[in-house]
Amino acid sequence: MDQYISSLKRLVEENYDITIFDIIKFKNIYKISAVEGNFCLKQCKYKFSKFKYILDVLDYLKKQEFDNVLSIIETYSEGKYIELNGVYFYMTKWLESRELNYSNYYDVIRASQNIANFHNYTKGYKPSQNILPDSRWMKWIDLFNSKLSDIISFKELLQDRNDLNTFDKIYLENVNKNVDLAKESIELLYKFEYEKIINEHSKLGYICHHDLANHNLLIDSKGKIYFIDFDYVILDTYLHDLGSFINRCLKLGNWNEHKFNMVINSYRDVKYLPRREILLTLSFILFPNDFWQIGIQRYRESIGWDNEKFLKRLNRSENDKDDRTNFIRSIIFK
């Protein structure tokens, strides 16, 4: 057991009524095996203000009696967290579970219903005093315009270079198509009254999980779905989560009306969703966020991937894009 783990073990035992015999790290969590059972220690390497915001959201959900999140175990002093070397942790029971399978229709139906239920429970959230939330209300259009400017800047960068590799050439070949898609997405947001709809939602107040990856939707042995990892939680319309969820369900060869209707109808089983909001959500999905993100990682953040990894990701994204675009247009302009 290394020194950091030993320090963490000692800190946990000083603050919680457990006797630890093993700690194993998995990404941003630690699995704690103790005499009293198994526990999850979630670490948050953020400023304390953001950590407090995450705790405030979780506390609100519990007060609303939303039982699809794990309860935070309090310390001896009735605190919600511990701190080691500027890193904050909170503890829950360890959930024996599996990750959501986006290829499994039953999983998708249950997840869509549970996401709608989550959104219902978040309605009315107002941050507690001295909490600084990450608010994205009314920011889609400004954000998309900023990302469009980024894509255009990548185009100009590549046009000025004489040493383009295979990735650069393919990215440049696809720039104009993605610029047009970005503009179309923004125009559709205006057409489907983004500002009017989101103004209505903002008055009601909603929480957006903002990271509905399969590993953040866990299913226990009884089929119950739990939402974990609220590190990216924001204040925004529920359509943001819904759009991201639809994209995850349908991407890479699944852009068809049957699966789309399955997601929408399952969501509608639990939460009211008018057609105008569906059209707005599709306009959101149409934006080429994947193309922008790859460009950011390649040309601005300089992530240390090799060319093959960048190329594979770009090709996969672009191969899916025509199907996605054609499908979205077929629904919007039906």
N, C-alpha and C positions, 0 to 999 in steps of 0.2 A: 504494500500500500504506500503510494508516494506521499510526499510531505503535504501537498495541497489536500489530497483526499483525507489524510489523517487529521488535518486541521478542520476540514468540513465535518468529518465524523464527530470530532470533539464538540464542535459548535452545535450540531444537531442534538447530540445527547444532553448538552447543557440546557437546551431550550425546549425539548420535547420529552415526553415520558416514554421513551423507547430505548432499547438496548440493541445496538447495531452489530451485525457480524459480517456484513458485506455491503459495498457500494460499487455500482457499475455505472459508467457514464454512457449515455446514448444521445448524441447530438447536444441539445440544450437542456437535457434532463438527466437526473441521476436516479437510478433504481436503488432504493435502500431496502435491504433484506434485514429484518430485525426479529427479535423474539416475539414481538407483538404482531408481526405480519409484514407485508410488503408495502412500501410507500414510494411516492414519486416526489422528488425535490426538483422543482422547476426553477431554472436560473434565468435572470433577466439582466443582460449587460447594457442597460440603458440608464439615462439620467434618472434620478429619483423621482422627478416630476412625472415622467412617462410611466414609471413603475407604479406610482400612486394612482394614475389614471386607469391602468389595467386592473388594479385591485378594486377601484371604484366601480368599474363596469361589472366585474364578477360579483361584487357585493350587491349591486342593484339587481342582477339576475336572480340571486339567491333570495333577496327580499321579495321579489315578484313570484317566488316559488317555482321558478323555472328549474326543473330537476335534471336537465340534460347537460349540466356542467358539474364538475367534481367540487365538493366542498373543500374550502381551505381549512386545514387543521391549525388551530391556534396554539401559540407557544404557552409556556407556563405563565407568562405575564399577560396573557390574552391578546398578544400581538398577532399580526397577520403574516409576518415575514421575519427573516434573519438576514444578516449582511456579513460578507467576508471579502475583505480587500476591495471594497467598492462595488461588489457584485451582490445583487439582491436575490433572495430565494423565497419561495413559498412552497408549502408541502400539502399534498393530498394523498389519499389512499391510492395504491397502485391498481389500475383497472386491467383485469385480464380481458383481452379483447383482440379483435382483428381490425385492420384498416378497411375503410370503404373501398369497394371495387366498382369503379366507374363503368366497367364492362358488364356488370351484373344488373339486369333490369330491376330485380327486386330491391337491390341496394339503392339504385337511383330513385325509385319511387319513394321508398322510405326516407331517403335523405332529403328529397325535395319537400316532402311533407314536414319533416323536422326543421328544415331551414325556414319554411313559412311560419311554423310555430315559434321558432326563435325570434323571428321578426315581429310577430305579434306581441311577444313578451317584452321586447325592447322598446316598444312604443311608449313614449312619455319620459324617456330617460333625460334627466338633467344632471350635469356633473355636480358633485358635491362642492361645497365651498373650498376654495384654494386648489381645485383640480383644474389642470390645463389640458383639455381634450385635443385630440387631433381632428379638427373639423374640416370636412371636405364639402360642406354644403355649397351649392351653386358654383362649383369649380370645374366641372367637366369641360366646358367649352374653353375656358382659359388654359386648362391643362392640355387639352388636345391641340390647341393652337401652338403652345410652347413645344410640344412634342413634334408637331409638323415642322416647326422652325429647325428643330434638331435634325430631322431627316434631311431637310434641304441643305443644312450645313455639312452633313456627311457627304452629300452629293457633290457639293462644291470642293470639299477636301479631296475627294477621289479624282475629280476632274483635273485638279492641279498637280496630280502626282503622275510620275512616269514609271513607277516600280510596282504596279498593281499585281498582286498574286491572284490565284483562282478565286478565293473568297471575295476579294475586293471587286473583281470583275463581275461576279454574279450579283453581288450587292448593288453595284452601280446599274446593272442591267434591269434590276427590279425597282429602282428608286422611283421612277416616274409613275409606275402603276400604284405604288404605295402612297405617293403624294396625292394622287387622284382619289384613292380610297379614303385617306384622312380628310380631305376636303369634303367628300361626299358624306362622310359620317357627321362632320360638324354641321353641314347644311341640313341633314335630317334631324339633328337635335333641335335646331331652330324650327323646322317644319312641324315636328311633333311636340312643340311647346315645352321644351325642357325647363325653362325658367319658371313657367306657370306651375307645372307639376311638382317640381322640386321645392318651390316655395310653399306649396301645400304640405308636402312631406316634412319640411323643416319645422313647420309650426307644430306638427305632431310629435316630432322627435323620434329618431331611430338610431340604433347601433348597427353598424356593418362589421361583421367578423373580419372580412377582407383577406382571408387566406384559407379558402375551403378546399385545400389539397386533401387527397385521400387519407394522408396520415394525421390529419387534424379532425377527422370524423371517424370515431372509433365505435365499433359495434361489439357489445358484450355477448355472453353466451345465450341470453334471452332475447337478443335482437334489438335491444335498446341502443340508440345512437347518442353518443356524447360528443360535445364540442370541446376541443382543447386548444391550447396555444393561442392566446389572444394578443400576442405581441404586436400584431399589425392592425388592431381594432381601430376603427375610425367612426366619426359621426357622419353619416351620409344616408341617402335613400337606400332602402332595401333592394332597389333595382340594381345597384352596384353588385351586391352579392349574387343576385339572381343571374345577372349577365355573366359573371365569372363562372358560376355553376353550370349554366347552359353550355358555355364554351368548353369546359372540362368534359362534360358529358358527350358532346357531339364532335369534338375535334378528331382529326386523324382518321377520316373515312366514315364518320357516323353522321354526316350532315343530311338527315332525312326527316321528313315530316312526322313519321311514326314516333321516333324517339323524342323529338322536340315536343310533340303534343303530350307525350307521356310525362315529361318534366313539367310542362305548364299546367296540365290538368291535375297532377299530383299536388303542385303548389296551390292551385285554386281550391283543392279540397279543404284547405285549411285557412287560406287568406284570400281576401278579395283582390282580384287582379284584372282591371279593365283592359280592353284591347289597346287603348292609347298608350298604356304603360308597357305593354308587350312590344309595341312598335318602337317606343323610346329605348327599351332595353336592347333590341336588335340593332338600333342605330349605334348604341354604345359598343356592342360586340364587333360591329363592322370596322371600327377603327383599327389600323394595323399596329397594335401595341407590341406584338411580338417582333415585328421588323424594327421598330424603334428601339426596343430593349436590346436586341442583338447589336444594333449600331452603337448604342451607349456603351455596352460592355466591350466592344471591339475598339472603338475609336476614342472613347473618352475615359472610361475606367481602366482600360488596358488590362483586363483580366487575363491571367497567364495561361489560358487554354492554348493547345496547339491548333494549327490551322484546320486539321481534320475535324476536330470537335466543333469548331465554329461553323465549318462548311456543312457538316451533318445537320446541325441545328437549323441553319438557314434553309437548306434544301427541304427539310421536313416541314418547316413552317410555310414555305412558298408552295410546296406541293399540296398542302391542305387549303391554301388560301382561295383558290378558284372555286372549290366546292363550297367553302364557307360563304364566299361573296355571292355566288349564284343562289344558294339556298336563302340567304337573308333577303336578297332582292325579290325572290319569288314569293316570300311571305309579305314583305312590305308593300309590294306593288300588285298584290293579288286583287 
